[in-house]
Amino acid sequence: MIMDLHTHTGHSPDAAPDTVAERVAAANAMGLQYMAVTDHVEINRYYPAAFYHAKDTEKVLYNSEAVWKGSAAETAAAQENTGALTLLCGAEFGQIPQNPVLAGILYRDARLDLVIGSVHELPGMDDFYFLDYPHLDVPALMQAYFEEVLRLAQTDCYDILGHLTYGTRYLPNRADYDLTPHLPVIDEIFRTVIAKGKAVELNGSNLKADVPFTDPDVSLIRRYRELGGRYLTLSTDAHETKYVGYKMDVLEQLARDAGFTELTYFRKHQPVLVPLCAEGGDL
């Protein structure tokens, strides 16, 4: 297996209390070559709740600053003893368009190798995980989501565009939802990512679901390639050690199916291409 560039440790509030060292051991045991620790840094809730005159709730947690500082320190220490694995220091920046100045400052931290840019929620709304979809105008919500992802793509505070179709992930009828009306803005997202020399992530978090899917699906990854996309990363979005590298063979085959012969990781925000072997071949 080549890479898993989106993983969460116990520093992320929604992850199991696993350490970076446990992740490194698991990655080495399965022969993973590159792994990034990318704990949640929600840009719109970076400081403690009191800063925003708010309170932590089950749905809304503040103080990503503590998450980032703990994660970066533990990852930097772990990089001294990783065996054959290349351990990359990363972060998942959520909601960059809500405070791009802060995101830009954090992006320049010398410890960082890569940043995943994600939209987990729209301004003034809860995370998509918590939304009451039967009482919402879903097509309008999805259009607003992709437009917010485009605003993220237009910034310079990320290296990898995370789980492009996250906004659809928790739809009750996800398999039946038609993305066709949103394809023009999705194409614009891809063109923006390509022009900026950024990467798109093929996220396999939901390959463990009863009805498995990826974010985005292979048709959109293929479209990204057709538009000139070169940089593709693979990830499990693991929130538990047991899911590091989970079904990575499936993700690698989907990348091949979309026409990719190379994958990408980032070292100090610079893309590095690695060959994706033919099915059953060797690197």
PyMOL commands that set and color helices and strands:
alter all, ss='L'
color gray80, all
select helices_A, chain A and resi 20-29+43-45+49-52+64-78+96-98+100-107+128-130+133-135+138-153+166-168+174-176+180-195+205-208+218-226+241-243+248-257
alter helices_A, ss='H'
color red, helices_A
select strands_A, chain A and resi 3-7+34-37+40-42+86-94+114-118+160-161+199-203+232-235+262-267+270-275
alter strands_A, ss='S'
color yellow, strands_A
deselect
rebuild
show_as cartoon
